[in-house]
Amino acid sequence: MNPNTKSAAKLFTLVPGTTPLLINVPHAGTYVPPELREGMTALAQTVPDTDWHVHLLYQFALELGAGLMVATHSRYVVDLNRDPGDAVLYPGADNTELCPTRSFANKDLYLAGRKPDAQQIAQRKELYWAPYHQTLAATLAQIKGGHGRAILLDGHSIRSQVPRFFAGQLPDLNLGTADGASCGAALQSTAMRVLQSADGFSSICNGRFKGGYITRHYGRPGQGVQALQLEMAQSCYMDESAPYAWEPQRARALIALLRRLLESLLS
């Protein structure tokens, strides 16, 4: 048995599906191991940059036969949606690191002298990043083997206003396909038709968010694996201020839209 198998099981929950669709939620986790937490600031210990409740938005996907993979650990431990070599996602923009050191509000995440060094970053990649991606890759390979194709939808959310990354207010629904490289044109068009048809929601394709490492790395439409990222403004379904409460009334309309989206992708 791989010595990391036992620890890897704690890094995520995975409910296999019966269709070609896998929903992946890499940033909804809030757990920070105690040995890392004690070197973090009080702000960091509240993990404010979590993709709050995104896994709840997609619970209905299980009824449609989609698989659902959800990370348990905070992005502050290691960002599962970043290149393992820390390559920049958006050249010329302010980018977060593989092991973030600043919050989205540009506040320090670590106490003085406690930022992770190169050895600590390498250890986090081995303990947390690699096992997650081994399972994600294996799951997609299994789906493709069983269905002849696989569709990966990477689910994210972010506050609707984050001056560090973008000016003004973010559109509600931000579809990313690495400028069309991570999925076929037909699938991208299908997704955008659904998003644009939704009353009360604004949408854009390959705007500020074009898809992170997961979308860009796994999306190989020529090899039968298509990947899309959907970044949603948190104002669509929750209170964006601490304690980041889920708002059922707001969430209901968004969940109905996501259902239509998944049904269209599966069709």
C-alpha positions as CSV (number, residue, x, y, z in Angstrom):
1,M,0.0,0.0,0.0
2,N,1.2,3.5,-0.8
3,P,2.3,5.1,2.6
4,N,0.4,8.2,1.7
5,T,-2.9,6.4,1.0
6,K,-4.2,6.7,4.6
7,S,-3.4,10.4,4.9
8,A,-4.6,11.1,1.3
9,A,-8.1,9.8,2.2
10,K,-8.4,12.7,4.7
11,L,-7.6,15.3,2.1
12,F,-10.9,15.1,0.3
13,T,-14.2,13.4,0.0
14,L,-15.0,11.6,-3.2
15,V,-18.4,10.3,-4.3
16,P,-18.0,8.5,-7.6
17,G,-20.6,9.1,-10.3
18,T,-22.3,7.0,-13.0
19,T,-21.9,9.6,-15.8
20,P,-18.9,11.2,-17.6
21,L,-19.2,14.3,-15.4
22,L,-17.0,15.0,-12.4
23,I,-17.5,18.1,-10.2
24,N,-14.3,19.1,-8.4
25,V,-14.3,21.6,-5.5
26,P,-10.6,22.3,-4.5
27,H,-11.1,25.4,-2.3
28,A,-14.1,24.7,0.0
29,G,-11.9,23.1,2.7
30,T,-11.2,24.9,6.0
31,Y,-8.9,22.5,7.9
32,V,-5.4,23.7,8.7
33,P,-3.2,21.2,10.6
34,P,-2.3,22.5,14.1
35,E,1.4,22.6,13.4
36,L,0.8,25.0,10.5
37,R,-2.0,27.0,12.2
38,E,0.2,28.0,15.1
39,G,2.5,29.9,12.8
40,M,-0.3,31.9,11.2
41,T,-1.9,35.2,12.0
42,A,-5.2,35.5,13.7
43,L,-6.8,36.5,10.4
44,A,-5.4,33.5,8.6
45,Q,-6.8,31.1,11.2
46,T,-10.3,32.2,10.2
47,V,-9.5,31.2,6.5
48,P,-11.5,34.1,5.0
49,D,-10.6,33.2,1.4
50,T,-12.4,29.9,1.5
51,D,-14.8,29.1,-1.4
52,W,-17.5,29.0,1.2
53,H,-20.3,26.4,0.8
54,V,-19.5,25.6,-2.9
55,H,-19.8,21.9,-2.2
56,L,-23.3,22.5,-0.9
57,L,-24.3,24.2,-4.1
58,Y,-23.4,21.0,-6.0
59,Q,-25.0,18.4,-3.8
60,F,-27.8,17.9,-6.2
61,A,-25.3,16.8,-8.8
62,L,-25.2,13.4,-7.2
63,E,-28.8,12.9,-8.2
64,L,-27.8,13.5,-11.8
65,G,-25.1,10.8,-11.6
66,A,-22.2,13.2,-11.5
67,G,-19.2,12.5,-9.3
68,L,-18.2,15.0,-6.6
69,M,-14.7,15.5,-5.2
70,V,-14.2,18.1,-2.4
71,A,-11.0,19.1,-0.7
72,T,-11.0,19.2,3.1
73,H,-7.9,21.3,3.7
74,S,-7.7,25.1,3.4
75,R,-6.1,26.6,0.3
76,Y,-3.7,28.2,2.9
77,V,-2.1,24.8,3.4
78,V,-1.5,24.4,-0.3
79,D,-3.4,25.7,-3.3
80,L,-4.6,22.7,-5.2
81,N,-5.4,24.9,-8.2
82,R,-1.8,26.2,-8.7
83,D,1.0,24.8,-10.7
84,P,3.3,22.6,-8.5
85,G,6.3,24.6,-9.8
86,D,4.4,27.8,-8.8
87,A,4.3,29.0,-12.4
88,V,2.3,32.2,-12.8
89,L,-1.3,31.8,-14.0
90,Y,-1.9,35.4,-15.1
91,P,1.3,37.1,-16.3
92,G,1.4,40.8,-15.3
93,A,-1.4,40.4,-12.7
94,D,-1.2,39.9,-8.9
95,N,-1.1,36.1,-8.5
96,T,-1.4,34.0,-5.4
97,E,1.2,31.4,-4.7
98,L,1.2,27.6,-4.3
99,C,1.5,28.2,-0.6
100,P,-0.2,31.6,-0.1
101,T,1.5,34.2,2.1
102,R,-1.0,37.0,1.7
103,S,-4.8,37.0,2.0
104,F,-7.0,38.3,-0.8
105,A,-7.2,41.5,1.2
106,N,-3.4,41.7,1.0
107,K,-2.8,40.9,4.7
108,D,0.0,38.7,6.0
109,L,-1.1,35.1,6.6
110,Y,2.0,34.3,8.7
111,L,3.6,35.6,11.8
112,A,7.0,37.2,11.5
113,G,9.6,34.7,10.5
114,R,7.1,31.9,10.0
115,K,6.4,32.0,6.2
116,P,7.0,28.6,4.6
117,D,10.5,28.2,3.1
118,A,11.4,26.1,0.1
119,Q,11.7,22.9,2.1
120,Q,8.4,23.4,3.8
121,I,6.7,24.1,0.5
122,A,8.1,20.9,-1.0
123,Q,6.9,19.0,2.0
124,R,3.4,20.4,1.6
125,K,3.4,19.5,-2.1
126,E,4.3,15.9,-1.2
127,L,1.8,15.5,1.7
128,Y,-1.2,17.4,0.4
129,W,-1.0,18.5,-3.3
130,A,0.4,15.3,-4.9
131,P,-2.1,12.8,-3.3
132,Y,-5.1,15.0,-4.3
133,H,-4.0,15.2,-7.9
134,Q,-3.1,11.5,-8.1
135,T,-6.7,10.7,-7.1
136,L,-8.2,13.4,-9.4
137,A,-6.1,12.1,-12.4
138,A,-7.0,8.5,-11.6
139,T,-10.7,9.4,-11.3
140,L,-10.8,11.2,-14.6
141,A,-8.9,8.2,-16.3
142,Q,-11.5,5.8,-14.8
143,I,-14.4,7.9,-16.1
144,K,-12.9,8.2,-19.6
145,G,-12.2,4.4,-19.6
146,G,-15.8,3.7,-18.7
147,H,-17.5,6.3,-20.9
148,G,-15.1,7.0,-23.6
149,R,-14.9,10.7,-22.4
150,A,-14.8,12.8,-19.3
151,I,-16.1,16.2,-18.4
152,L,-14.5,18.1,-15.4
153,L,-16.3,21.1,-13.9
154,D,-14.1,22.8,-11.4
155,G,-16.3,24.7,-8.9
156,H,-15.1,27.9,-7.3
157,S,-16.4,31.1,-5.7
158,I,-15.0,34.4,-4.5
159,R,-16.2,37.7,-3.0
160,S,-17.8,39.9,-5.6
161,Q,-15.3,42.7,-4.9
162,V,-11.6,42.0,-4.4
163,P,-9.6,45.0,-5.5
164,R,-6.3,43.0,-5.3
165,F,-7.4,41.0,-8.3
166,F,-10.0,43.0,-10.2
167,A,-11.5,46.5,-10.3
168,G,-15.2,47.0,-9.4
169,Q,-17.7,44.2,-9.2
170,L,-17.1,40.7,-10.6
171,P,-19.8,39.2,-12.9
172,D,-21.9,36.6,-11.1
173,L,-20.9,33.7,-13.2
174,N,-17.4,33.5,-14.7
175,L,-16.8,30.6,-17.0
176,G,-13.2,29.7,-17.8
177,T,-11.9,27.4,-20.5
178,A,-8.3,28.7,-20.9
179,D,-9.5,30.7,-23.9
180,G,-11.0,27.6,-25.4
181,A,-8.0,25.3,-25.0
182,S,-9.5,23.1,-22.2
183,C,-12.7,22.1,-23.8
184,G,-14.4,22.0,-27.2
185,A,-16.1,24.9,-28.7
186,A,-19.5,23.1,-28.6
187,L,-19.3,22.4,-24.9
188,Q,-18.2,26.0,-24.1
189,S,-21.1,27.4,-26.2
190,T,-23.6,25.0,-24.5
191,A,-22.5,26.2,-21.0
192,M,-22.6,29.9,-21.9
193,R,-26.1,29.6,-23.4
194,V,-27.3,28.3,-20.1
195,L,-25.5,31.0,-18.1
196,Q,-26.6,33.8,-20.3
197,S,-30.2,32.7,-20.2
198,A,-30.5,33.0,-16.5
199,D,-32.5,35.9,-15.2
200,G,-30.9,38.0,-12.5
201,F,-27.3,36.7,-13.1
202,S,-24.6,38.4,-15.1
203,S,-22.0,36.1,-16.9
204,I,-18.8,36.2,-18.9
205,C,-16.6,33.6,-20.5
206,N,-12.8,33.8,-20.2
207,G,-12.8,37.2,-18.5
208,R,-10.8,37.8,-15.3
209,F,-10.9,34.1,-14.5
210,K,-9.9,31.8,-17.4
211,G,-9.4,28.7,-15.4
212,G,-6.6,27.7,-13.0
213,Y,-4.1,24.9,-13.0
214,I,-6.7,22.2,-12.8
215,T,-8.7,23.4,-15.8
216,R,-5.6,24.0,-17.9
217,H,-3.8,20.8,-16.9
218,Y,-6.6,18.3,-17.2
219,G,-8.5,19.8,-20.0
220,R,-7.4,17.9,-23.1
221,P,-10.3,17.9,-25.5
222,G,-8.3,16.1,-28.2
223,Q,-7.8,13.2,-25.8
224,G,-11.4,13.0,-24.6
225,V,-11.2,15.0,-21.4
226,Q,-12.9,18.4,-21.4
227,A,-12.5,20.8,-18.5
228,L,-14.3,24.0,-17.5
229,Q,-14.0,26.3,-14.4
230,L,-17.0,28.1,-13.0
231,E,-16.1,31.0,-10.6
232,M,-19.2,32.4,-8.9
233,A,-19.6,35.6,-7.0
234,Q,-20.4,34.7,-3.4
235,S,-23.0,37.5,-3.3
236,C,-25.2,35.1,-5.4
237,Y,-25.8,32.7,-2.5
238,M,-24.3,33.9,0.8
239,D,-23.4,36.7,3.1
240,E,-19.9,37.8,2.0
241,S,-19.0,39.1,5.5
242,A,-17.9,36.9,8.4
243,P,-19.2,34.5,9.5
244,Y,-20.1,33.9,5.8
245,A,-23.6,32.6,6.3
246,W,-25.3,30.5,3.7
247,E,-28.5,32.3,2.5
248,P,-31.0,29.6,1.4
249,Q,-33.3,32.0,-0.5
250,R,-30.5,33.4,-2.6
251,A,-28.9,30.0,-3.1
252,R,-32.1,28.4,-4.4
253,A,-32.1,30.4,-7.7
254,L,-28.4,29.6,-8.2
255,I,-28.8,25.9,-7.5
256,A,-31.6,25.8,-10.1
257,L,-29.3,27.4,-12.6
258,L,-26.5,25.0,-11.8
259,R,-28.9,22.1,-12.3
260,R,-29.7,23.4,-15.8
261,L,-26.0,23.8,-16.5
262,L,-25.1,20.2,-15.5
263,E,-28.1,18.8,-17.4
264,S,-26.9,20.6,-20.5
265,L,-23.3,19.4,-20.1
266,L,-24.5,15.8,-19.7
267,S,-26.8,16.0,-22.7
